[in-house]
């Protein structure tokens, strides 16, 4: 269930220096790519509310770069703070292109959409997490790290999962300022309704980052909801879950798009207590599956970044972004240009995140994007119990097709 993933977003005015991917070619034109040095930068939020989930991004980059260097690709990287300010994002993008002469951008950032038109007009390749808006679908220079769905589409997998877990009345909450949050919230409601689940409460215009949730909890209680989905930051979502508990509302499912893994486990006892029984969407195979791909991922995190616990969602995104960058380079010729990298990546038809999507893959061509990347949407679900994430029987993964003809706005 990869759609909002989706957020990580909170708006904080801060000085912004976006992270870029710089490129320096070999002095000899005949040199192979493995003899060239690539300096990668990362556009992320290290300050402000979004930092609560994005501080781990550099660790995922370290893991990905470590593996790439082992494969013979000479990669360096720099990290800078995007600041989560739309104005700051654009200013930073202009600096990167006009002063730092970036080759490409790796973006694991909450407000990439603010800089996307500028990157597009200047032909800058951008690879990263599809957590903010539709630019990952509409812009030919943008390459998401998973099979981002078209947010306005309705995907049956969400209603299918909620019904499977016994939800009969759903409440949904999203931020109005963020397209991915607002539309994924509406899409979830429509998917649930298609499965015969009553939509007791729908609010896709909640103030960004707010924790003033007491009135919402009361409205949900009065609606009789026994299921809850929110495409919001953890500060909002956990405040909402706690408020519902205080009001005596018992949910069969509280489903969050962010918070899996280290994001929760590093939050301490209070966070663990608040998360008891909460379900989490995962963009990729959870490490609890112990597949070859997850074992390699955890090994890289430990070896190159010193991470020994469960990875965060953004460590997944950053790690996969490096792999996807290398995948594109392999098809971009011996002496890549920005145009040849974009062209090569547009030809990728079955990318599976170095195995982290299991037997599922997606394509990056514009025609595949127009169809929602694939004929089905798949997602992995975990449930937090005690001090561990547990796999959910029948939902690792759970897949479903697009509900054709249904859209939200």
C-alpha positions as CSV (number, residue, x, y, z in Angstrom):
1,X,0.0,0.0,0.0
2,X,2.3,2.6,-1.2
3,X,0.8,5.9,-1.6
4,X,1.2,8.6,0.9
5,X,4.1,7.0,2.4
6,X,4.2,9.3,2.5
7,X,4.4,12.2,4.1
8,X,7.0,13.1,6.5
9,X,6.0,16.6,6.1
10,X,5.9,19.5,8.5
11,X,6.4,23.1,7.5
12,X,9.1,25.0,9.4
13,X,10.8,28.1,8.2
14,X,14.5,27.3,8.1
15,X,17.5,28.1,6.1
16,X,17.5,25.7,3.2
17,X,20.3,24.1,1.3
18,X,18.9,21.3,-0.7
19,X,21.0,18.3,-1.3
20,X,22.2,17.6,-4.7
21,X,23.9,15.0,-6.7
22,X,27.1,16.4,-8.2
23,X,28.9,14.7,-11.0
24,X,32.5,14.7,-12.1
25,X,33.5,12.7,-15.1
26,X,36.8,10.9,-15.7
27,X,39.5,12.9,-17.4
28,X,39.6,10.4,-20.1
29,X,36.4,10.2,-22.3
30,X,36.9,6.5,-22.8
31,X,36.9,5.6,-19.2
32,X,34.1,3.4,-17.9
33,X,31.6,4.5,-15.4
34,X,33.3,2.5,-12.6
35,X,36.4,4.7,-13.1
36,X,34.4,7.9,-12.6
37,X,33.6,9.6,-9.3
38,X,30.0,10.6,-8.5
39,X,29.4,13.0,-5.7
40,X,25.8,12.5,-4.5
41,X,23.9,14.9,-2.3
42,X,20.7,14.3,-0.5
43,X,17.7,16.7,-0.3
44,X,16.2,16.0,3.1
45,X,14.9,17.7,6.3
46,X,17.3,17.7,9.2
47,X,15.5,20.5,11.1
48,X,11.9,21.2,11.9
49,X,9.1,18.8,12.6
50,X,9.8,16.6,9.5
51,X,13.2,15.9,11.0
52,X,11.5,13.5,13.4
53,X,11.4,11.0,10.6
54,X,14.0,12.3,8.2
55,X,17.1,12.5,10.4
56,X,17.8,8.8,9.5
57,X,18.1,9.5,5.7
58,X,21.9,9.9,5.7
59,X,22.2,6.4,7.3
60,X,20.3,4.8,4.4
61,X,22.5,6.7,1.9
62,X,25.6,5.4,3.7
63,X,24.3,1.8,3.3
64,X,23.5,2.3,-0.4
65,X,26.7,4.0,-1.2
66,X,28.7,1.4,0.7
67,X,27.3,-1.4,-1.5
68,X,27.7,0.7,-4.7
69,X,31.4,1.4,-3.9
70,X,31.8,-2.3,-3.3
71,X,30.4,-2.9,-6.8
72,X,33.1,-0.6,-8.2
73,X,31.1,2.7,-8.4
74,X,33.1,5.5,-6.8
75,X,30.5,7.5,-5.0
76,X,30.8,10.4,-2.5
77,X,27.9,12.3,-1.0
78,X,27.1,15.5,0.8
79,X,24.1,16.1,3.1
80,X,22.2,19.4,3.4
81,X,19.0,20.5,5.1
82,X,16.0,21.2,2.9
83,X,14.4,23.1,5.8
84,X,10.8,22.0,4.9
85,X,10.0,25.5,3.6
86,X,8.5,25.8,0.1
87,X,10.3,29.0,-0.6
88,X,13.5,27.6,0.8
89,X,13.3,24.5,-1.4
90,X,13.1,26.6,-4.5
91,X,15.9,28.9,-3.4
92,X,18.0,25.9,-2.6
93,X,17.2,24.2,-6.0
94,X,18.4,27.4,-7.8
95,X,21.6,27.4,-5.9
96,X,22.3,23.8,-6.7
97,X,21.7,24.2,-10.4
98,X,23.2,27.6,-10.9
99,X,26.1,27.6,-8.4
100,X,26.8,24.0,-7.6
101,X,26.1,22.7,-11.1
102,X,24.3,19.6,-10.0
103,X,24.1,16.5,-12.1
104,X,21.1,15.0,-10.4
105,X,19.2,15.3,-7.1
106,X,18.4,12.5,-4.6
107,X,15.4,13.6,-2.7
108,X,14.0,12.0,0.4
109,X,12.2,15.2,1.5
110,X,8.8,16.3,2.5
111,X,8.5,19.3,0.1
112,X,10.1,18.2,-3.1
113,X,7.1,19.5,-5.1
114,X,8.2,23.1,-4.3
115,X,11.3,22.7,-6.4
116,X,10.0,20.1,-8.9
117,X,9.0,22.6,-11.7
118,X,12.4,24.3,-11.5
119,X,14.3,20.9,-11.7
120,X,12.0,19.9,-14.6
121,X,12.6,23.1,-16.6
122,X,16.4,22.6,-16.2
123,X,16.4,18.9,-17.1
124,X,17.8,17.8,-13.7
125,X,17.3,14.1,-12.9
126,X,15.6,13.6,-9.5
127,X,15.5,10.2,-7.7
128,X,13.8,9.7,-4.4
129,X,10.8,9.1,-2.2
130,X,7.4,9.8,-3.6
131,X,6.1,11.3,-0.3
132,X,4.7,14.7,-1.4
133,X,2.9,15.2,-4.7
134,X,2.1,14.2,-8.3
135,X,5.3,15.4,-9.8
136,X,6.7,11.9,-9.4
137,X,4.0,10.8,-11.9
138,X,3.8,13.7,-14.3
139,X,7.4,14.9,-14.6
140,X,9.7,12.8,-16.9
141,X,12.8,13.8,-14.9
142,X,11.4,12.5,-11.6
143,X,12.0,8.9,-10.6
144,X,10.3,7.5,-7.5
145,X,11.8,4.7,-5.5
146,X,8.6,2.6,-5.4
147,X,5.5,2.3,-7.6
148,X,3.8,5.5,-6.6
149,X,0.2,5.3,-7.4
150,X,-1.8,8.2,-8.9
151,X,-3.2,9.7,-5.8
152,X,-6.6,10.5,-7.2
153,X,-7.1,6.8,-8.2
154,X,-8.9,4.4,-6.0
155,X,-7.0,1.2,-5.1
156,X,-9.0,-1.8,-4.0
157,X,-6.1,-3.1,-1.8
158,X,-6.9,-0.6,1.0
159,X,-10.6,-1.5,1.4
160,X,-9.6,-5.2,1.0
161,X,-7.2,-5.0,3.9
162,X,-9.5,-3.1,6.2
163,X,-12.4,-5.5,5.5
164,X,-10.1,-8.5,6.1
165,X,-9.3,-7.1,9.5
166,X,-12.9,-6.6,10.5
167,X,-13.4,-2.9,10.0
168,X,-17.1,-1.9,9.3
169,X,-16.9,1.9,9.9
170,X,-13.8,3.9,8.9
171,X,-12.6,7.3,10.0
172,X,-9.9,9.0,7.8
173,X,-7.8,12.1,8.5
174,X,-5.3,13.9,6.2
175,X,-3.5,17.3,5.8
176,X,-5.1,19.7,3.4
177,X,-1.8,21.4,2.4
178,X,-0.2,18.2,1.1
179,X,-1.6,16.6,-2.1
180,X,-0.5,13.1,-1.2
181,X,-2.0,13.3,2.3
182,X,-5.3,14.8,1.2
183,X,-5.9,12.6,-1.8
184,X,-4.7,9.4,-0.2
185,X,-7.1,10.0,2.6
186,X,-10.0,10.4,0.2
187,X,-8.8,7.5,-1.8
188,X,-8.7,5.3,1.3
189,X,-12.3,6.3,2.2
190,X,-13.5,5.5,-1.4
191,X,-11.7,2.1,-1.4
192,X,-13.3,1.2,2.0
193,X,-16.7,2.3,0.7
194,X,-16.3,0.1,-2.3
195,X,-15.9,-2.9,0.1
196,X,-19.1,-2.0,1.9
197,X,-17.4,-0.3,4.8
198,X,-19.2,2.8,6.0
199,X,-17.2,6.1,6.0
200,X,-18.2,7.5,9.3
201,X,-15.7,10.4,9.4
202,X,-13.7,12.0,6.6
203,X,-11.4,15.0,7.1
204,X,-8.8,15.7,4.4
205,X,-8.2,19.3,5.3
206,X,-6.6,19.0,8.8
207,X,-4.0,21.8,9.6
208,X,-0.5,20.6,8.9
209,X,1.3,19.3,11.9
210,X,-1.5,20.1,14.4
211,X,-2.0,18.0,17.5
212,X,-5.2,19.7,18.5
213,X,-7.1,16.5,17.9
214,X,-9.6,16.3,20.8
215,X,-12.5,17.6,18.7
216,X,-11.7,15.1,16.0
217,X,-11.5,12.1,18.4
218,X,-15.0,13.0,19.7
219,X,-16.4,13.3,16.2
220,X,-15.0,9.9,15.4
221,X,-16.4,8.4,18.5
222,X,-19.8,9.9,17.7
223,X,-19.6,8.4,14.2
224,X,-19.2,4.9,15.6
225,X,-16.0,4.2,13.7
226,X,-14.0,1.0,14.5
227,X,-11.2,1.7,12.0
228,X,-8.9,4.6,11.5
229,X,-6.5,5.7,8.8
230,X,-4.4,8.8,8.7
231,X,-2.0,10.1,6.1
232,X,-0.3,12.5,8.6
233,X,2.9,12.9,10.5
234,X,3.6,10.8,13.6
235,X,3.1,13.9,15.8
236,X,-0.5,14.1,14.6
237,X,-1.3,10.4,14.2
238,X,-0.1,9.3,17.7
239,X,-1.9,12.3,19.3
240,X,-5.0,11.1,17.5
241,X,-4.6,7.5,18.6
242,X,-4.1,8.5,22.2
243,X,-7.1,10.8,22.1
244,X,-9.2,8.0,20.8
245,X,-8.1,5.7,23.6
246,X,-8.9,8.4,26.2
247,X,-12.4,8.6,24.8
248,X,-12.8,4.9,25.1
249,X,-12.9,4.2,21.3
250,X,-11.7,0.7,20.5
251,X,-10.4,0.3,17.0
252,X,-10.0,-3.0,15.1
253,X,-7.5,-1.2,12.9
254,X,-5.5,2.0,13.3
255,X,-3.4,2.2,10.2
256,X,-0.4,4.5,9.7
257,X,1.6,5.1,6.5
258,X,4.8,6.1,8.5
259,X,6.4,5.0,11.7
260,X,7.5,1.4,10.9
261,X,10.7,0.2,12.3
262,X,13.3,2.4,13.8
263,X,11.0,5.5,13.5
264,X,9.0,4.0,16.4
265,X,11.6,1.9,18.2
266,X,13.9,4.9,18.7
267,X,11.0,6.9,20.3
268,X,11.3,5.2,23.7
269,X,8.8,3.6,26.0
270,X,6.1,6.2,25.6
271,X,6.1,5.8,21.8
272,X,6.0,2.0,22.1
273,X,3.1,2.1,24.5
274,X,1.1,4.5,22.2
275,X,1.7,2.1,19.3
276,X,0.4,-1.1,20.9
277,X,-1.8,-2.8,18.4
278,X,-1.2,-0.2,15.7
279,X,-0.8,-1.3,12.1
280,X,1.9,0.2,9.8
281,X,2.0,0.3,6.0
282,X,5.4,-0.6,4.6
283,X,6.7,0.4,1.2
284,X,9.0,-2.6,0.9
285,X,9.4,-6.0,2.5
286,X,9.7,-5.7,6.3
287,X,12.9,-7.0,7.7
288,X,10.8,-9.4,9.8
289,X,10.4,-11.4,6.5
290,X,14.1,-12.3,6.5
291,X,14.3,-12.4,2.7
292,X,17.6,-12.3,0.8
293,X,16.9,-8.6,0.0
294,X,16.1,-7.6,3.6
295,X,19.1,-9.5,4.9
296,X,21.4,-7.6,2.4
297,X,19.8,-4.3,3.4
298,X,20.3,-4.9,7.1
299,X,23.9,-6.1,6.5
300,X,24.7,-2.9,4.5
301,X,23.1,-0.7,7.3
302,X,25.3,-2.4,9.9
303,X,28.5,-2.5,7.9
304,X,28.4,1.0,6.4
305,X,26.2,3.0,8.7
306,X,26.5,1.3,12.1
307,X,22.7,0.6,12.3
308,X,22.0,-2.6,14.2
309,X,18.3,-2.2,14.9
310,X,15.2,-2.1,12.7
311,X,15.6,0.3,9.8
312,X,13.4,3.4,9.4
313,X,11.1,4.0,6.4
314,X,13.4,6.7,5.2
315,X,16.5,4.5,5.5
316,X,14.7,2.2,3.1
317,X,13.9,5.1,0.7
318,X,17.5,6.5,0.8
319,X,19.0,3.0,0.3
320,X,16.8,2.2,-2.6
321,X,17.4,5.6,-4.2
322,X,21.1,4.9,-4.4
323,X,20.4,1.5,-6.0
324,X,18.0,3.1,-8.5
325,X,20.6,5.7,-9.4
326,X,23.2,3.0,-10.1
327,X,20.6,1.1,-12.1
328,X,20.0,4.1,-14.3
329,X,23.8,4.7,-14.7
330,X,24.2,1.2,-16.1
331,X,22.1,2.1,-19.0
332,X,23.3,5.7,-19.5
333,X,26.5,5.0,-21.5
334,X,30.1,5.2,-20.6
335,X,30.1,9.0,-20.2
336,X,26.6,9.8,-18.8
337,X,25.0,13.2,-19.2
338,X,21.8,14.4,-17.5
339,X,19.9,13.7,-20.6
340,X,21.3,10.2,-21.1
341,X,20.6,9.3,-17.5
342,X,17.0,10.4,-17.8
343,X,16.6,8.6,-21.0
344,X,18.0,5.4,-19.5
345,X,15.8,5.6,-16.5
346,X,12.7,6.1,-18.6
347,X,13.5,2.7,-20.2
348,X,13.4,0.8,-16.9
349,X,10.3,-1.4,-17.1
350,X,10.6,-3.7,-14.1
351,X,12.5,-2.2,-11.2
352,X,12.0,-4.1,-7.9
353,X,14.2,-2.0,-5.5
354,X,17.0,-4.5,-5.5
355,X,14.6,-7.3,-4.4
356,X,12.8,-5.3,-1.6
357,X,9.6,-5.4,-3.6
358,X,9.7,-9.2,-3.7
359,X,8.4,-10.5,-7.0
360,X,6.7,-7.2,-7.7
361,X,8.2,-4.6,-9.9
362,X,7.3,-1.3,-11.6
363,X,8.3,0.7,-14.6
364,X,9.5,4.3,-14.9
365,X,8.3,5.1,-18.4
366,X,5.7,7.8,-18.8
367,X,3.2,5.4,-20.3
368,X,3.5,3.1,-17.2
369,X,3.1,6.1,-14.9
370,X,0.0,7.2,-16.7
371,X,-1.5,3.8,-15.9
372,X,-0.6,4.1,-12.2
373,X,2.7,2.2,-12.6
374,X,1.2,-1.3,-12.6
375,X,-2.0,-3.2,-12.9
376,X,-2.1,-3.9,-9.2
377,X,-1.1,-2.1,-6.0
378,X,0.8,-4.1,-3.3
379,X,1.8,-3.3,0.2
380,X,3.2,-5.0,3.3
381,X,1.6,-4.7,6.7
382,X,3.0,-5.1,10.2
383,X,1.4,-4.8,13.6
384,X,3.2,-3.5,16.7
385,X,2.8,-5.8,19.7
386,X,4.9,-5.8,22.8
387,X,8.2,-4.4,21.7
388,X,8.3,-5.9,18.2
389,X,6.7,-5.6,14.8
390,X,4.7,-8.7,13.7
391,X,3.9,-9.7,10.2
392,X,0.2,-9.7,9.4
393,X,-1.1,-13.0,8.0
394,X,-2.3,-12.6,4.5
395,X,-0.9,-9.1,4.2
396,X,2.8,-9.5,3.4
397,X,2.1,-8.5,0.8
398,X,-1.5,-7.8,0.1
399,X,-2.4,-6.7,-3.4
400,X,-5.4,-5.4,-5.3
401,X,-6.2,-3.8,-8.7
402,X,-7.2,-0.2,-9.4
403,X,-10.9,0.4,-9.2
404,X,-11.3,1.6,-12.7
405,X,-13.5,4.5,-13.3
406,X,-13.2,5.7,-9.7
407,X,-11.2,8.8,-8.8
408,X,-11.2,11.4,-6.0
409,X,-10.3,15.1,-6.1
